[in-house]
Amino acid sequence: MTQAFHQQEYVEILFYFVVLIVAAIPLGRLMSNALKGKVPRIFGFLKPLEKIALHSVGLGDNSTEMSWREYFWNLLIFNLVGFVVLFLILKFQNLLPLNPQGLSGLSLPLAFNTAVSFVTNTNWQAYSGEAALSYFSQAIGLGVQNFVSAATGIAVIAAIARAFNNRQLDRMGNFWADLVRSTVYVLLPLSMILAVVLLSQGVVQNLSHYLEATTLEGLKQVIPGGPAASQIAIKQIGTNGGGFFGVNSAHPFENPTPLSNFLQMISILLLPVACVFAFGDLAQKKSHARALLVTMFLLFIPVFAFALWSEIHVNPSLFHLPFFEGKETRIGIGSSILWGTATSAASNGSVNAMIDSFSPLAGLGALFNILLGEVVFGGVGSGLYGLLLFVVISVFLAGLMVGRSPEYFGKKIEKSEVILASVGILAPCFLVLFGTTIALLLPNALASRTNMGAHGLSEILYAFASAAGNNGSAFAGLAVDTPFYNFALATCMLLGRFIPIYVIIRLAGQLGLKKTTPESLGTFPTHGPSFVLLLAGVVVIVGALTFLPVLALGPFAEHFMMLKGLSF
């Protein structure tokens, strides 16, 4: 019976990847056309909405092209304004409508952390949604940022694709046009469709007061409600993550059926994969884009298989019972592990099972995905532009090995580009290690642990990795609604989001100004097996060299303790 159960799950997992690829290819084409201003006929009814949005920011049908500096500063100012508005909504939600439970405003540290979290597409939550946020804060405050933070990542991909193709020009499109078109023609329609399907599965969507029920034991239980389906749709489509309810997609009101579970898992990776196809079309390098996607899968599949292998074994510390605790047993352990691996690879942050309850090696897999830099799929757009920084380093190394000037898109990779790429790659790594070190040194920060020893170290490391990688998922077991963690993690989110964006936009702008060198026999191809293996190797080596020592003290140490039946 167990063997048949596992075989069924293997078929479901295979079906998942087939559906993912089949759906991402046409979606990537749709994204590319939308960013070029070619409105798909099926979305023609949204054209007036696009015009209204563009005119609201002072743009007509013909948007002015921006240099890399203009593009970045417009992006930064827009996100700064979004942060201020969201912070005020959260701080003063008690004065705003759609608050039937009469919830008070968030504390200053928590409002700051949450505003930063959603503006940076991290969606880290140091609160329980149904207990802390009004419907207005959820739907208007967080909901808007779920759309525009994801659209910002798509806009960056469009900008750098144009810049790479430039011939001695410093122009990469218009940020406002890219933002609006990504939202109107990609995120909005997909979210509407998914929200309707989730509603059909029983996901809650209302504006009523919470209900009070009497349990079989005669106790009173509060049953929360709210506009959940609309939020869950965009949180998954936009790789925002987070949860309308405290336990996220393990809550039956967020994820009631196997179909809702499957569709949400597809949504987690759908746009990150589609972004790769869109990039290939926009940059006119489809074979290169396919190589990037193969690299992502080459990094993802072994981690997922390793985590699944670990989870289907027994726990020596619990009388050799399976790892059922904390899993989504309604739907299956395999689905829980696939979700946990996908969400950590996709910078999504949602969960349908507690990563804190995974076996040490499965928890290591989720942590490892984030520590690689969120480049294995990553967030909407952000995973791809993070991977492109590794591409620059890989091409540079290949050039050194063959004894000629490194080139990418026919543009020479020189000292300044290598320095920029290195900063973009190493800045989040520094944030993770520095933040973890400070937390381990401060008694107040250590007091937030609910687990000691190696597992407690993993909780702290995961928190800072999730923040700096703009992932948003939590290892759980760490009380983070404290002034230290609210401000420290918010700092990691901000720098982890905008340093790589600045680096890749500036790097793309520099390359756009360079002459294009025709390919020759000495040019290292960026679409073959050699490139894929080199790129994957660089990503893994950087992650291993940076984090292997602390991982040895965390998940690896916990695994060997578990084998000996030791706990802490």
Solvent accessible surface area in square Angstrom, and as a share of the most:
residue,aa,sasa,rsa
1,M,214,0.95
2,T,90,0.52
3,Q,128,0.57
4,A,61,0.47
5,F,84,0.35
6,H,40,0.18
7,Q,96,0.43
8,Q,108,0.48
9,E,12,0.05
10,Y,98,0.37
11,V,101,0.58
12,E,78,0.35
13,I,18,0.09
14,L,119,0.59
15,F,113,0.47
16,Y,1,0.00
17,F,27,0.11
18,V,78,0.45
19,V,40,0.23
20,L,0,0.00
21,I,52,0.26
22,V,98,0.56
23,A,37,0.29
24,A,0,0.00
25,I,70,0.35
26,P,68,0.43
27,L,15,0.08
28,G,0,0.00
29,R,134,0.49
30,L,38,0.19
31,M,1,0.00
32,S,0,0.00
33,N,45,0.23
34,A,0,0.00
35,L,4,0.02
36,K,92,0.39
37,G,29,0.28
38,K,123,0.52
39,V,43,0.25
40,P,27,0.17
41,R,239,0.87
42,I,128,0.65
43,F,25,0.11
44,G,34,0.32
45,F,139,0.58
46,L,14,0.07
47,K,68,0.29
48,P,79,0.49
49,L,75,0.37
50,E,3,0.01
51,K,84,0.35
52,I,118,0.60
53,A,27,0.21
54,L,4,0.02
55,H,116,0.52
56,S,87,0.56
57,V,62,0.36
58,G,67,0.65
59,L,23,0.12
60,G,29,0.28
61,D,94,0.49
62,N,141,0.72
63,S,35,0.22
64,T,98,0.57
65,E,88,0.39
66,M,18,0.08
67,S,15,0.10
68,W,19,0.07
69,R,139,0.51
70,E,83,0.37
71,Y,0,0.00
72,F,14,0.06
73,W,141,0.49
74,N,38,0.19
75,L,0,0.00
76,L,48,0.24
77,I,95,0.48
78,F,43,0.18
79,N,5,0.03
80,L,108,0.54
81,V,83,0.48
82,G,12,0.11
83,F,40,0.17
84,V,69,0.39
85,V,80,0.46
86,L,2,0.01
87,F,41,0.17
88,L,87,0.43
89,I,23,0.12
90,L,0,0.00
91,K,56,0.24
92,F,96,0.40
93,Q,0,0.00
94,N,78,0.40
95,L,134,0.66
96,L,58,0.29
97,P,86,0.54
98,L,70,0.35
99,N,26,0.13
100,P,37,0.23
101,Q,68,0.30
102,G,60,0.58
103,L,33,0.17
104,S,81,0.52
105,G,22,0.22
106,L,11,0.05
107,S,61,0.40
108,L,96,0.48
109,P,29,0.18
110,L,12,0.06
111,A,0,0.00
112,F,51,0.21
113,N,0,0.00
114,T,0,0.00
115,A,0,0.00
116,V,1,0.00
117,S,0,0.00
118,F,6,0.03
119,V,3,0.02
120,T,0,0.00
121,N,5,0.03
122,T,0,0.00
123,N,1,0.00
124,W,5,0.02
125,Q,43,0.19
126,A,12,0.10
127,Y,28,0.11
128,S,44,0.28
129,G,1,0.01
130,E,39,0.17
131,A,70,0.54
132,A,21,0.16
133,L,3,0.01
134,S,2,0.01
135,Y,4,0.02
136,F,37,0.15
137,S,0,0.00
138,Q,4,0.02
139,A,33,0.25
140,I,79,0.40
141,G,4,0.03
142,L,3,0.01
143,G,4,0.04
144,V,76,0.44
145,Q,12,0.05
146,N,3,0.02
147,F,41,0.17
148,V,20,0.12
149,S,0,0.00
150,A,1,0.00
151,A,0,0.00
152,T,0,0.00
153,G,0,0.00
154,I,1,0.00
155,A,0,0.00
156,V,0,0.00
157,I,2,0.01
158,A,0,0.00
159,A,0,0.00
160,I,0,0.00
161,A,0,0.00
162,R,54,0.20
163,A,1,0.01
164,F,3,0.01
165,N,54,0.28
166,N,21,0.11
167,R,172,0.63
168,Q,98,0.43
169,L,103,0.51
170,D,30,0.16
171,R,105,0.38
172,M,1,0.01
173,G,3,0.03
174,N,9,0.04
175,F,0,0.00
176,W,45,0.16
177,A,2,0.02
178,D,1,0.01
179,L,10,0.05
180,V,14,0.08
181,R,33,0.12
182,S,0,0.00
183,T,27,0.16
184,V,6,0.04
185,Y,1,0.00
186,V,1,0.01
187,L,0,0.00
188,L,45,0.22
189,P,7,0.05
190,L,37,0.18
191,S,6,0.04
192,M,103,0.46
193,I,107,0.54
194,L,14,0.07
195,A,13,0.10
196,V,98,0.56
197,V,47,0.27
198,L,0,0.00
199,L,81,0.40
200,S,82,0.53
201,Q,44,0.20
202,G,48,0.46
203,V,3,0.02
204,V,26,0.15
205,Q,73,0.32
206,N,54,0.28
207,L,103,0.51
208,S,56,0.36
209,H,116,0.52
210,Y,34,0.13
211,L,118,0.59
212,E,119,0.53
213,A,36,0.28
214,T,84,0.49
215,T,40,0.23
216,L,188,0.94
217,E,137,0.61
218,G,48,0.47
219,L,118,0.59
220,K,140,0.59
221,Q,96,0.43
222,V,85,0.49
223,I,52,0.26
224,P,19,0.12
225,G,6,0.06
226,G,0,0.00
227,P,8,0.05
228,A,0,0.00
229,A,0,0.00
230,S,45,0.29
231,Q,15,0.07
232,I,0,0.00
233,A,0,0.00
234,I,1,0.00
235,K,7,0.03
236,Q,0,0.00
237,I,5,0.03
238,G,0,0.00
239,T,0,0.00
240,N,0,0.00
241,G,1,0.01
242,G,3,0.02
243,G,7,0.07
244,F,5,0.02
245,F,1,0.01
246,G,40,0.39
247,V,76,0.44
248,N,11,0.06
249,S,0,0.00
250,A,33,0.25
251,H,28,0.13
252,P,71,0.45
253,F,60,0.25
254,E,0,0.00
255,N,0,0.00
256,P,31,0.20
257,T,35,0.21
258,P,92,0.58
259,L,84,0.42
260,S,0,0.00
261,N,2,0.01
262,F,39,0.16
263,L,46,0.23
264,Q,0,0.00
265,M,8,0.04
266,I,13,0.07
267,S,5,0.03
268,I,0,0.00
269,L,0,0.00
270,L,18,0.09
271,L,0,0.00
272,P,2,0.01
273,V,0,0.00
274,A,0,0.00
275,C,1,0.01
276,V,0,0.00
277,F,40,0.17
278,A,1,0.00
279,F,0,0.00
280,G,1,0.01
281,D,31,0.16
282,L,16,0.08
283,A,0,0.00
284,Q,146,0.65
285,K,67,0.28
286,K,119,0.50
287,S,46,0.30
288,H,3,0.01
289,A,2,0.02
290,R,133,0.48
291,A,5,0.04
292,L,0,0.00
293,L,14,0.07
294,V,82,0.47
295,T,0,0.00
296,M,1,0.00
297,F,36,0.15
298,L,75,0.37
299,L,13,0.06
300,F,0,0.00
301,I,71,0.36
302,P,72,0.45
303,V,18,0.10
304,F,12,0.05
305,A,52,0.41
306,F,81,0.34
307,A,2,0.02
308,L,16,0.08
309,W,131,0.46
310,S,10,0.07
311,E,1,0.00
312,I,59,0.30
313,H,85,0.38
314,V,67,0.39
315,N,17,0.09
316,P,35,0.22
317,S,40,0.26
318,L,88,0.44
319,F,181,0.75
320,H,120,0.53
321,L,102,0.51
322,P,52,0.33
323,F,16,0.07
324,F,106,0.44
325,E,121,0.54
326,G,31,0.29
327,K,18,0.08
328,E,11,0.05
329,T,88,0.51
330,R,120,0.44
331,I,34,0.17
332,G,4,0.03
333,I,13,0.06
334,G,2,0.01
335,S,11,0.07
336,S,0,0.00
337,I,0,0.00
338,L,3,0.01
339,W,0,0.00
340,G,4,0.03
341,T,5,0.03
342,A,0,0.00
343,T,0,0.00
344,S,0,0.00
345,A,0,0.00
346,A,0,0.00
347,S,3,0.02
348,N,0,0.00
349,G,4,0.04
350,S,0,0.00
351,V,16,0.09
352,N,2,0.01
353,A,5,0.04
354,M,60,0.27
355,I,1,0.01
356,D,35,0.18
357,S,20,0.13
358,F,16,0.07
359,S,1,0.01
360,P,13,0.08
361,L,11,0.06
362,A,1,0.01
363,G,2,0.02
364,L,15,0.07
365,G,3,0.02
366,A,3,0.02
367,L,0,0.00
368,F,43,0.18
369,N,0,0.00
370,I,5,0.02
371,L,8,0.04
372,L,4,0.02
373,G,37,0.36
374,E,10,0.04
375,V,2,0.01
376,V,0,0.00
377,F,1,0.01
378,G,0,0.00
379,G,1,0.01
380,V,3,0.02
381,G,0,0.00
382,S,25,0.16
383,G,0,0.00
384,L,2,0.01
385,Y,6,0.02
386,G,11,0.11
387,L,1,0.00
388,L,0,0.00
389,L,3,0.02
390,F,7,0.03
391,V,0,0.00
392,V,1,0.00
393,I,27,0.14
394,S,0,0.00
395,V,2,0.01
396,F,53,0.22
397,L,66,0.33
398,A,2,0.01
399,G,3,0.03
400,L,109,0.54
401,M,136,0.61
402,V,86,0.50
403,G,69,0.67
404,R,79,0.29
405,S,54,0.35
406,P,15,0.10
407,E,15,0.07
408,Y,3,0.01
409,F,22,0.09
410,G,13,0.13
411,K,1,0.00
412,K,92,0.39
413,I,4,0.02
414,E,92,0.41
415,K,155,0.66
416,S,54,0.35
417,E,1,0.00
418,V,25,0.15
419,I,87,0.44
420,L,18,0.09
421,A,0,0.00
422,S,36,0.24
423,V,71,0.41
424,G,3,0.03
425,I,17,0.09
426,L,91,0.45
427,A,17,0.13
428,P,22,0.14
429,C,13,0.08
430,F,126,0.52
431,L,18,0.09
432,V,6,0.04
433,L,62,0.31
434,F,111,0.46
435,G,8,0.08
436,T,6,0.03
437,T,68,0.40
438,I,55,0.28
439,A,0,0.00
440,L,68,0.34
441,L,125,0.62
442,L,73,0.36
443,P,104,0.65
444,N,128,0.66
445,A,1,0.01
446,L,44,0.22
447,A,83,0.64
448,S,9,0.06
449,R,58,0.21
450,T,97,0.56
451,N,43,0.22
452,M,90,0.40
453,G,44,0.42
454,A,10,0.08
455,H,18,0.08
456,G,0,0.00
457,L,24,0.12
458,S,0,0.00
459,E,1,0.01
460,I,0,0.00
461,L,0,0.00
462,Y,0,0.00
463,A,2,0.01
464,F,1,0.00
465,A,1,0.00
466,S,0,0.00
467,A,0,0.00
468,A,1,0.01
469,G,15,0.15
470,N,14,0.07
471,N,0,0.00
472,G,7,0.07
473,S,1,0.01
474,A,43,0.33
475,F,13,0.06
476,A,33,0.25
477,G,24,0.23
478,L,23,0.11
479,A,57,0.44
480,V,15,0.09
481,D,78,0.41
482,T,41,0.24
483,P,90,0.56
484,F,50,0.21
485,Y,0,0.00
486,N,1,0.01
487,F,79,0.33
488,A,24,0.19
489,L,0,0.00
490,A,0,0.00
491,T,67,0.39
492,C,7,0.04
493,M,0,0.00
494,L,64,0.32
495,L,72,0.36
496,G,7,0.07
497,R,6,0.02
498,F,24,0.10
499,I,49,0.25
500,P,13,0.08
501,I,0,0.00
502,Y,68,0.26
503,V,2,0.01
504,I,0,0.00
505,I,0,0.00
506,R,85,0.31
507,L,0,0.00
508,A,0,0.00
509,G,2,0.02
510,Q,39,0.17
511,L,0,0.00
512,G,0,0.00
513,L,89,0.45
514,K,42,0.18
515,K,146,0.62
516,T,52,0.30
517,T,43,0.25
518,P,111,0.70
519,E,134,0.60
520,S,63,0.41
521,L,192,0.95
522,G,32,0.31
523,T,28,0.16
524,F,42,0.17
525,P,65,0.41
526,T,24,0.14
527,H,101,0.45
528,G,16,0.16
529,P,109,0.68
530,S,73,0.47
531,F,0,0.00
532,V,13,0.07
533,L,118,0.59
534,L,38,0.19
535,L,0,0.00
536,A,9,0.07
537,G,27,0.26
538,V,12,0.07
539,V,0,0.00
540,V,56,0.32
541,I,98,0.50
542,V,35,0.20
543,G,4,0.04
544,A,31,0.24
545,L,140,0.70
546,T,34,0.20
547,F,2,0.01
548,L,91,0.45
549,P,90,0.56
550,V,22,0.13
551,L,5,0.02
552,A,49,0.38
553,L,120,0.60
554,G,0,0.00
555,P,3,0.02
556,F,64,0.27
557,A,33,0.26
558,E,27,0.12
559,H,30,0.13
560,F,122,0.51
561,M,55,0.25
562,M,19,0.08
563,L,92,0.46
564,K,159,0.67
565,G,43,0.41
566,L,98,0.49
567,S,97,0.62
568,F,97,0.40
